[in-house]
Amino acid sequence: MTPTGPQNATQMLLLLLLLIVLALVFVGLVYVSYRHPVLATPLLVAIGGAGLLMVVIGFVISQL
């Protein structure tokens, strides 16, 4: 049975919030690695961090 009404709206808002947080973390990693290139190659760090965050979020969503 698919959820309807407020429950479905809440799930969509939570998904939107997760996407916004993911984008914010990705941009933050790009900024930090760009401003401090000693840390690592900027794009590699950002992609790795965002990929790890997506895996964790995917695992949490699959457990719901």
C-alpha contacts under 8 A as a table, 3 or more apart, distances in Angstrom:
res1	aa1	res2	aa2	distance
3	P	7	Q	6.19
3	P	8	N	5.46
4	T	7	Q	6.13
4	T	8	N	5.18
4	T	9	A	7.88
5	G	8	N	5.65
5	G	9	A	6.46
6	P	9	A	4.99
6	P	10	T	6.00
7	Q	10	T	5.10
7	Q	11	Q	6.27
8	N	11	Q	5.14
8	N	12	M	6.28
9	A	12	M	5.14
9	A	13	L	6.20
10	T	13	L	5.09
10	T	14	L	6.14
11	Q	14	L	5.09
11	Q	15	L	6.17
12	M	15	L	5.05
12	M	16	L	6.19
13	L	16	L	5.03
13	L	17	L	6.12
14	L	17	L	4.95
14	L	18	L	6.15
15	L	18	L	5.06
15	L	19	L	6.27
16	L	19	L	5.11
16	L	20	I	6.24
17	L	20	I	5.09
17	L	21	V	6.17
18	L	21	V	5.12
18	L	22	L	6.08
18	L	57	I	7.99
19	L	22	L	5.03
19	L	23	A	6.18
20	I	23	A	5.14
20	I	24	L	6.13
21	V	24	L	4.99
21	V	25	V	6.12
22	L	25	V	5.20
22	L	26	F	6.14
22	L	50	A	6.78
22	L	53	L	7.16
22	L	54	M	7.47
23	A	26	F	5.05
23	A	27	V	6.14
24	L	27	V	5.20
24	L	28	G	6.01
25	V	28	G	4.98
25	V	29	L	6.12
25	V	50	A	6.94
26	F	29	L	5.23
26	F	30	V	6.29
26	F	46	A	5.71
26	F	47	I	7.34
26	F	49	G	7.14
26	F	50	A	5.44
27	V	30	V	5.07
27	V	31	Y	6.12
27	V	46	A	7.62
28	G	31	Y	5.07
28	G	32	V	6.15
29	L	32	V	5.24
29	L	33	S	6.01
29	L	42	P	7.90
29	L	45	V	6.90
29	L	46	A	4.96
29	L	49	G	7.29
30	V	33	S	5.33
30	V	34	Y	5.90
30	V	42	P	5.90
30	V	43	L	6.49
30	V	45	V	7.42
30	V	46	A	5.21
31	Y	34	Y	5.11
31	Y	35	R	6.06
32	V	35	R	5.23
32	V	36	H	6.00
33	S	36	H	5.12
33	S	37	P	5.47
33	S	38	V	7.86
33	S	39	L	6.24
33	S	40	A	6.55
33	S	41	T	7.03
33	S	42	P	4.66
33	S	43	L	7.86
33	S	45	V	7.02
33	S	46	A	7.62
34	Y	37	P	5.56
34	Y	42	P	5.43
36	H	39	L	6.02
37	P	40	A	5.75
37	P	41	T	6.55
37	P	42	P	6.71
40	A	44	L	7.57
40	A	45	V	6.51
41	T	44	L	5.50
41	T	45	V	6.26
42	P	45	V	5.44
42	P	46	A	6.33
43	L	46	A	5.12
43	L	47	I	6.03
44	L	47	I	5.27
44	L	48	G	5.97
45	V	48	G	5.17
45	V	49	G	6.02
46	A	49	G	5.23
46	A	50	A	6.05
47	I	50	A	5.19
47	I	51	G	5.88
48	G	51	G	5.07
48	G	52	L	6.13
49	G	52	L	5.17
49	G	53	L	6.21
50	A	53	L	5.03
50	A	54	M	6.12
51	G	54	M	5.06
51	G	55	V	6.28
52	L	55	V	5.14
52	L	56	V	6.36
53	L	56	V	5.16
53	L	57	I	6.14
54	M	57	I	5.06
54	M	58	G	5.91
55	V	58	G	5.05
55	V	59	F	6.16
56	V	59	F	5.13
56	V	60	V	6.26
57	I	60	V	5.08
57	I	61	I	6.10
58	G	61	I	5.13
58	G	62	S	6.07
59	F	62	S	5.13
59	F	63	Q	6.39
60	V	63	Q	5.25
60	V	64	L	6.81
61	I	64	L	5.40
